[in-house]
Amino acid sequence: MSESTTMQGTTNRSTTPTGSAFTEQVQTGWAEREATTPAPRASAAPAAERRARISAMHPGVRLVIPAGGLKVRSNDTDYPFRPHPDFTYLTGWGSDAEPDSVLVLEPTGDGHEATLYFRGPAGRGTTEFYANPAIGEFWVGPRPSLDHVAAELGLRVADLDGLAGALEAGGEADALVVAGADAAVEAMVAGANPDGDVLARDLSELRLVKDAYEIAEVQAAVDATARGFDDVIADLAEATRHERGERVVEGAFHRRARLDGNAVGYDTIAASGHHACYLHWTRNDGRVREGDLILLDAGVEVDSLYTADITRTLPISGEFTELQRKVYDAVLEAADAAFAIVRPGIVFKEVHAAAMEVIARRTAEWGLLPIPAEQSLEPDQQLHRRWMVHGTSHHLGLDVHDCAAARRDFYHDGVVREGMVFTIEPGLYFQADDLTVPEELRGIGVRIEDDIVVTADGARNLSGAIPRTADEVEAWMRRVRER
């Protein structure tokens, strides 16, 4: 391990001793650590299969997939490290992955040889051990050994110091690198990406269909999210007593995410009252008032980095008013209509269209549309979209909005296939200052979002155990509050 690793900007306030006596004393007197050989992770075999698939798509081409590095949040403090999802997809290394790691698939006669380069542990005889606050063991804890990672992930591994030499020794072979993950690594790969970021595109399109391991991880994330929703309901009374009650809600969910997973999969939306009409309300600084609804859009990201993405809209008092229930039931009807058509062979955008038919019909029945629902559904009209401007579905997995680099023909206009995991999340949002709707509707926002997996002959709702109907939601809230 090189000791030239860049240190964070702390030299102007460093008090680390530098004398020879201290150096000799701090580098000795440590017990030997017992070397253990861990069992392979459950993620190792699926990751190997994925590497084989991307290898077959690019014979004779060097493939470079960086994990990325630490990103500065403020001066010498960094954001929590999260590896690039394509790196995790091909290695199986999740929340404990080491920053700056790089997976290289070097072409061979019959495919590729995979090597994972990462920063191995620094010996106690190095100054990094105690003096580097960015990566030193005294500061951030020990790094795993090469043998340990090789056994867990079933990969050939090498120290990161060997990456530049390995890429140089490979010559100027055709090369593809996942762009945007690590600029320094991109600069090492001569002549990479002559046709753009083809590798990220191809990996996104592979990721559209989940294997059994991935589906199980999303289910685990959904189950943890359900427990987080229970925690929120249990804390709603406290939330109503605080001037920033939305943050009480956010905090309750975040606690569950850290207990049962790695983190939240995205910034929690805890939108009470008219804030529910702002689709990505993440300030979460408003009051939580009896009589209002609260829209909770949240997901736990488990340690494998797969995430859930669930929304439930709850009556803060525990019971919907007649008008709130009317809006809620319309949204639920749209969600159920979308779910009902999901099966292999349909086109992905048809899911959205099914939900929109209900939204258009209901808003027309309520007298909100100046034209019939059928006319509003025409592409050049879409007046009902005033109250639902977002889409109904997006793919889900290692990213909350997964597979973003896939081509439109594979995603929005693509054919639905068994193993796809995506959301169904219609809503209705009547903003507080919307003069086109009756006053009693203004400030009501409802979204119902579930995570589903496509099966051989239909779909399964991974989040179906989280109450969905208005009656079920009211019973759920009573049950949690009575514990």
C-alpha positions in Angstrom: 0.0 0.0 0.0 1.4 3.3 -1.0 1.7 6.0 1.6 1.2 8.7 -1.0 -2.6 8.5 -0.6 -4.1 12.0 -0.5 -4.9 13.0 3.0 -7.8 15.3 3.9 -7.1 19.0 4.6 -6.4 18.8 8.2 -2.7 19.8 8.3 -3.4 23.3 9.6 -4.8 21.8 12.8 -3.1 18.5 13.1 -1.7 17.5 16.5 -0.5 14.0 15.4 2.9 13.3 17.0 5.7 13.0 14.5 8.7 12.3 16.7 10.7 9.1 16.2 9.9 7.9 19.7 6.2 8.1 19.2 6.4 6.5 15.8 8.3 3.5 17.1 6.0 3.2 20.1 2.7 3.4 18.1 3.8 0.9 15.5 4.7 -1.9 17.9 2.9 -3.8 20.7 -0.1 -5.0 18.7 -1.6 -8.5 19.0 -1.7 -10.6 15.9 -5.1 -10.8 14.3 -6.5 -14.2 13.6 -6.9 -14.8 9.9 -10.2 -16.4 9.0 -11.6 -17.5 5.7 -15.3 -16.4 5.4 -17.9 -18.3 3.5 -19.0 -17.0 0.1 -21.7 -14.4 0.2 -25.1 -15.1 -1.2 -24.5 -12.4 -3.7 -21.3 -14.0 -5.1 -22.9 -16.6 -7.5 -25.5 -14.2 -9.0 -22.8 -11.6 -9.6 -20.6 -14.2 -11.4 -23.5 -15.0 -13.7 -24.0 -11.3 -14.4 -20.3 -10.9 -15.3 -20.6 -13.8 -17.7 -23.5 -12.1 -19.4 -21.8 -8.7 -19.8 -18.6 -10.6 -21.0 -20.6 -12.3 -23.7 -21.9 -8.9 -25.0 -18.4 -7.5 -25.4 -15.9 -10.1 -26.5 -12.3 -8.9 -26.8 -13.0 -5.6 -25.0 -11.6 -4.6 -21.7 -14.4 -3.6 -19.3 -13.7 -1.3 -16.4 -16.3 -0.7 -13.6 -15.2 1.7 -10.9 -16.9 1.8 -7.5 -16.2 5.5 -7.2 -14.6 7.4 -4.4 -15.5 9.5 -1.4 -17.3 12.7 -2.1 -16.8 15.9 -0.1 -19.8 17.1 1.9 -18.1 20.0 3.6 -14.4 20.8 3.8 -12.8 17.6 5.3 -16.0 15.7 5.9 -17.4 13.3 3.3 -20.8 11.9 2.4 -21.3 8.3 3.4 -19.7 6.1 0.7 -22.0 4.3 -1.6 -20.4 2.3 -4.5 -21.7 2.8 -8.0 -24.6 0.4 -8.6 -23.0 -1.2 -11.7 -20.0 -2.1 -9.5 -22.2 -3.7 -6.9 -24.2 -5.5 -9.6 -21.1 -7.2 -11.0 -19.2 -7.8 -7.7 -21.9 -8.4 -5.1 -20.1 -6.0 -2.8 -22.6 -3.7 -1.1 -22.6 -1.3 1.8 -19.2 -2.4 3.1 -17.4 -2.0 -0.3 -14.2 0.0 -0.2 -13.9 3.4 -1.8 -11.8 3.6 -5.0 -12.2 -0.1 -5.8 -12.3 -1.1 -9.5 -13.5 -4.2 -11.2 -11.6 -5.0 -14.4 -12.7 -7.6 -16.9 -9.7 -8.4 -19.0 -10.4 -10.1 -22.3 -9.1 -13.6 -22.7 -9.5 -16.2 -25.5 -12.8 -17.4 -24.3 -14.3 -14.5 -22.4 -12.9 -12.3 -19.7 -10.8 -12.7 -16.5 -12.2 -10.6 -13.7 -10.0 -8.9 -11.1 -11.2 -6.7 -8.3 -8.7 -4.0 -7.3 -9.1 -2.4 -3.9 -7.1 -0.7 -1.2 -5.8 -3.5 1.0 -5.1 -3.0 4.7 -2.2 -0.8 5.8 0.3 -2.5 8.1 0.9 -1.1 11.6 4.3 -0.1 10.3 2.9 2.6 8.1 2.1 6.2 9.0 -1.3 5.8 7.3 -2.3 3.5 10.1 -2.6 6.3 12.6 -2.0 9.6 10.7 -4.4 9.5 7.7 -7.9 10.6 8.9 -9.4 9.7 5.5 -8.5 6.0 5.4 -6.3 5.2 8.4 -7.4 2.4 10.6 -7.2 4.5 13.8 -9.8 6.8 12.2 -12.2 4.7 10.1 -11.5 1.1 11.2 -9.6 -1.8 9.6 -10.0 -2.6 5.9 -10.5 -6.3 4.9 -7.7 -8.3 3.6 -7.4 -9.4 0.0 -7.9 -13.0 0.9 -11.0 -12.2 2.9 -12.6 -10.3 0.0 -11.6 -13.0 -2.5 -13.3 -15.7 -0.4 -16.5 -13.7 0.2 -17.0 -12.5 -3.4 -15.4 -15.5 -5.3 -13.2 -13.1 -7.2 -9.6 -12.8 -8.1 -8.4 -9.7 -6.1 -5.4 -7.4 -6.2 -4.2 -4.4 -4.3 -5.3 -1.1 -5.8 -1.7 0.0 -6.3 -1.5 -2.5 -9.1 -4.4 -1.1 -11.1 -2.5 1.5 -13.2 0.2 -1.0 -14.1 -2.3 -3.7 -15.1 -4.2 -1.3 -17.4 -0.9 -0.2 -18.9 0.3 -3.7 -19.4 -2.9 -4.6 -21.2 -1.9 -2.3 -24.0 -4.4 -0.1 -25.9 -7.0 -2.8 -26.4 -10.6 -1.7 -27.1 -12.0 -0.6 -23.7 -15.2 0.4 -22.1 -15.5 2.1 -18.7 -18.6 3.1 -16.8 -18.4 6.8 -17.1 -19.0 9.3 -14.3 -18.1 6.9 -11.5 -14.4 7.8 -11.1 -12.6 10.4 -13.3 -9.2 9.2 -12.4 -9.9 5.7 -13.5 -11.4 6.9 -16.7 -8.2 8.8 -17.5 -6.2 5.6 -17.0 -8.2 3.7 -19.7 -6.7 4.7 -23.1 -9.2 5.2 -25.9 -12.2 4.1 -23.8 -15.8 4.6 -24.8 -15.4 5.5 -28.5 -19.2 5.3 -28.9 -20.3 6.8 -25.6 -21.2 5.1 -22.4 -22.2 1.8 -23.9 -21.2 -0.2 -20.9 -23.5 1.7 -18.5 -26.3 1.4 -21.1 -25.8 -2.4 -21.5 -25.7 -2.9 -17.7 -28.8 -0.9 -17.2 -30.6 -3.0 -19.7 -29.4 -6.2 -18.1 -30.5 -4.9 -14.7 -34.1 -4.5 -16.0 -34.7 -8.2 -15.2 -33.9 -9.2 -11.7 -32.6 -12.6 -10.7 -33.9 -14.5 -7.7 -31.3 -13.0 -5.3 -32.3 -9.5 -6.3 -36.0 -10.1 -5.9 -35.4 -11.5 -2.4 -33.3 -8.4 -1.5 -36.0 -6.1 -2.7 -38.5 -8.1 -0.6 -36.3 -7.7 2.4 -36.1 -4.0 1.9 -39.9 -3.9 1.6 -40.4 -5.8 4.8 -38.1 -3.5 6.6 -40.0 -0.5 5.2 -43.2 -2.0 6.5 -41.7 -2.0 10.0 -40.7 1.6 9.5 -44.2 2.6 8.6 -45.4 1.0 11.8 -42.8 3.1 13.7 -44.2 6.2 12.1 -47.7 5.5 13.0 -46.7 4.8 16.6 -45.0 8.2 16.7 -47.7 10.2 15.0 -49.1 11.6 18.3 -45.7 12.9 19.2 -45.4 14.4 15.7 -48.6 16.4 16.2 -47.1 18.0 19.3 -43.9 19.3 17.5 -43.8 22.4 15.4 -41.8 20.5 12.8 -43.7 17.2 13.2 -42.8 16.1 9.7 -39.2 15.7 11.0 -40.5 13.5 13.8 -42.0 11.3 11.1 -38.8 11.3 9.0 -36.7 10.5 12.1 -38.8 7.6 13.1 -38.4 6.0 9.7 -34.7 6.8 9.5 -34.1 5.0 12.7 -35.7 1.8 11.3 -33.7 2.2 8.1 -30.4 2.2 10.1 -31.5 -0.6 12.4 -32.7 -3.0 9.7 -30.7 -1.9 6.7 -27.9 0.4 5.5 -29.8 3.7 5.2 -32.8 5.1 3.5 -32.9 4.5 -0.2 -33.7 8.1 -1.0 -34.7 11.2 0.9 -37.9 10.5 2.8 -41.0 12.4 1.8 -43.0 13.1 5.0 -45.6 15.5 3.5 -48.4 16.5 5.8 -51.4 18.6 4.8 -51.0 20.6 1.6 -47.3 19.6 1.4 -48.5 16.2 0.1 -49.3 18.1 -3.1 -45.6 18.8 -3.7 -44.3 15.6 -5.3 -40.8 15.6 -3.9 -41.3 17.4 -0.6 -38.2 16.5 1.4 -37.8 19.6 3.5 -40.1 17.9 6.0 -40.3 21.0 8.2 -44.0 21.4 8.5 -46.6 20.7 11.2 -48.6 17.4 11.5 -52.2 18.3 12.3 -55.1 16.3 13.3 -57.7 16.1 10.5 -55.1 16.3 7.7 -53.5 13.5 5.7 -49.8 12.7 5.7 -48.2 11.3 2.6 -45.2 9.1 3.5 -43.0 8.1 0.6 -40.0 6.1 2.0 -37.9 3.1 1.5 -35.3 1.2 3.4 -32.0 0.3 1.6 -30.7 -3.0 2.9 -27.0 -3.8 3.1 -26.9 -5.3 -0.4 -28.0 -1.8 -1.5 -31.3 -2.9 -2.9 -34.1 -0.5 -1.9 -37.8 -0.4 -1.4 -40.0 2.6 -2.6 -43.4 2.6 -0.8 -46.0 5.3 -0.4 -48.9 5.3 2.0 -51.2 8.2 2.7 -52.5 8.1 6.3 -55.2 10.1 8.1 -53.4 11.7 11.0 -56.4 11.3 13.2 -56.7 7.6 12.3 -59.9 8.0 10.2 -60.5 9.4 6.8 -63.1 12.1 6.3 -65.7 11.3 3.6 -63.9 13.6 1.1 -60.5 12.2 1.9 -61.8 8.7 1.4 -63.3 9.7 -1.9 -60.0 10.9 -3.3 -58.1 8.0 -1.7 -60.5 5.4 -3.2 -60.0 6.9 -6.7 -56.2 6.6 -6.4 -56.5 3.1 -5.1 -58.8 2.2 -8.1 -56.1 3.6 -10.5 -53.4 1.6 -8.8 -55.5 -1.6 -8.9 -56.3 -1.0 -12.6 -52.6 -0.6 -13.4 -51.6 -3.7 -11.4 -54.4 -5.8 -13.1 -52.8 -5.5 -16.6 -49.3 -6.4 -15.6 -48.0 -9.6 -17.2 -45.2 -10.5 -19.6 -45.7 -9.2 -23.1 -47.4 -5.9 -22.4 -45.6 -2.7 -23.1 -44.3 -0.9 -20.0 -46.1 2.4 -20.8 -49.4 0.6 -20.8 -49.2 0.4 -17.0 -49.3 4.2 -16.8 -52.1 4.4 -19.4 -54.3 2.0 -17.3 -54.0 4.2 -14.3 -54.6 7.4 -16.3 -57.9 6.0 -17.6 -59.2 5.9 -14.0 -57.8 9.3 -13.1 -59.4 10.9 -16.2 -62.7 9.2 -15.6 -62.9 10.2 -11.9 -61.9 13.8 -12.3 -64.4 14.1 -15.1 -67.2 12.6 -12.9 -66.3 15.2 -10.2 -66.8 18.0 -12.7 -63.1 19.0 -12.7 -62.6 18.5 -16.5 -64.0 20.9 -19.0 -64.1 18.0 -21.6 -65.1 14.3 -21.4 -62.6 11.9 -20.0 -62.2 10.2 -23.4 -61.2 13.4 -25.0 -58.8 14.3 -22.1 -57.0 11.0 -22.6 -56.0 12.0 -26.2 -52.3 12.7 -26.5 -52.8 16.4 -27.3 -55.2 17.0 -24.4 -54.2 15.3 -21.1 -56.0 17.9 -19.0 -56.4 15.4 -16.1 -52.7 15.4 -15.8 -52.9 18.7 -14.0 -53.6 16.7 -10.9 -51.0 13.9 -11.6 -48.1 15.2 -13.6 -45.7 12.3 -12.7 -45.5 8.8 -14.2 -47.1 5.8 -12.7 -44.1 3.4 -12.7 -40.4 3.2 -12.6 -38.0 0.3 -12.3 -36.6 -0.4 -8.9 -33.5 -2.2 -7.6 -30.0 -0.9 -6.7 -31.3 2.5 -7.5 -34.7 3.8 -6.5 -35.0 4.9 -10.1 -33.2 1.9 -11.5 -31.8 1.2 -14.9 -31.7 4.9 -15.8 -29.2 4.5 -18.7 -31.4 2.0 -20.5 -32.6 3.1 -23.9 -36.3 4.2 -24.2 -37.0 1.2 -26.4 -36.0 -1.1 -23.5 -37.6 1.0 -20.8 -40.7 3.2 -21.4 -41.5 1.6 -24.8 -40.1 -1.8 -23.8 -41.8 -5.1 -23.4 -42.5 -6.2 -19.8 -40.7 -9.4 -18.9 -40.8 -11.9 -16.1 -38.5 -10.8 -13.3 -38.9 -7.1 -13.7 -39.4 -5.1 -10.5 -41.1 -1.8 -10.7 -43.4 0.6 -8.8 -47.1 1.4 -9.4 -47.8 4.8 -7.8 -50.7 6.9 -9.1 -51.8 9.9 -7.1 -54.1 12.9 -7.1 -52.8 16.3 -5.9 -55.0 19.3 -5.4 -52.8 22.1 -4.5 -53.9 24.6 -1.9 -54.1 27.5 -4.4 -55.7 25.6 -7.3 -58.7 27.6 -8.3 -59.9 25.0 -10.8 -61.1 22.7 -8.1 -63.7 23.1 -5.3 -62.3 24.7 -2.2 -62.9 21.6 -0.1 -60.5 19.6 -2.3 -57.7 22.1 -2.1 -54.7 20.9 -0.1 -55.6 17.2 -0.4 -52.8 15.0 -1.8 -52.9 11.2 -2.0 -50.4 8.7 -3.5 -50.5 5.0 -3.1 -47.3 3.2 -4.2 -46.4 -0.5 -4.2 -43.4 -2.5 -5.5 -44.3 -5.3 -7.8 -42.5 -8.2 -9.5 -43.6 -9.6 -12.8 -44.3 -13.3 -12.7 -44.8 -15.9 -15.5 -48.5 -15.1 -15.8 -49.0 -11.8 -14.0 -47.5 -10.0 -11.1 -47.0 -10.2 -7.4 -47.3 -7.2 -5.1 -44.1 -7.3 -2.9 -45.6 -4.7 -0.6 -49.1 -6.1 -0.6 -48.9 -6.9 3.2 -48.8 -3.2 3.9 -52.4 -2.1 4.2 -53.8 -0.4 1.1 -57.6 0.1 1.3 -59.0 2.9 3.4 -60.6 0.4 5.8 -57.4 -1.5 6.1 -55.4 1.6 6.8 -57.7 2.7 9.6 -57.6 -0.7 11.2 -53.8 -0.7 10.8 -53.5 2.6 12.6 -55.7 1.5 15.4 -53.8 -1.8 15.8 -50.4 0.0 16.0 -51.6 2.6 18.4 -53.1 0.1 20.8 -49.8 -1.8 21.2 
